[in-house]
Amino acid sequence: MFQDSPIYDRLVAERGDVPEQVRRDAERVSRELEVVMRPLRAPGHLPGPERQPSPGSGWQRTALLPGPRPH
């Protein structure tokens, strides 16, 4: 990548080839992700039935009227 670059060569000697390590790790993570995601892409895999959220599930913000709050 950096030919005839004594500064880069010295950094690689001191710290290792960080860009190469990052590339290897990114390729490894990509392969692992592909293995994990494969069952979701397999033919015949049907997603579960659509579920409607039940009332009260999840976060909702309700407005409070001014004045004293009931306990």
N, C-alpha and C positions, 0 to 999 in steps of 0.2 A: 504494500500500500504506500508506504513512505520510503522511497528508495533514496539512498545517500542522505539520510537525515540523522546525523549523530545525536541530536537531542532526543528524537523519538527512539532510537536504538538504546540510548542510555536509560530512558524511562521504562522501556520494555525489560531491560536487564534488571532494573531496580524493582519495578512494580508488577511485572508480568504483562502479557499481551491482553489487556483488559477488553478491547473491542472483540478479540477472538473469543474470550471467555463469555462475553455477553451474547455473542452469536450462538455459541454452543448451548448456553442455557436457554435462549429463546427457542432454538430448534427442539430441545428436549421438552420444554413446556408445551410447545405446539404439538409434538407427537403424543404426549400424555393427554392433552386436551382432546385430541382426535380419538384416542382410545375411549375416553370417558364419554364423549358425545356420540359415539358410534351407535349404541343401542337406541338412541332417540331417532336416528336416521334410518334404522333398519326397516326393510319392507315388512308390512304386516303389523307394524307397531301403531296401534291406534291410541290416540290420547284419551284420557279418561273422560267421563261425561262432564258436560259443562255444569258447573255448580253455581247456583245463584248465592251471593253472600247472604248469610242469615242476618236478620235485623239485629243491630247492636254489635255486629262484628266489625272490627276495624276501628280506626280513629275517626271521630267526628267532633267538630267544634260546634257548640251550641251557644247562642247569644244569651247573655244574662241581662236582664232588665236592670236599670238603675234602682237603687234603693236597698233595703235590708234583704238579706238572703235567707230563705227558709232553711231550717236546720233539719 
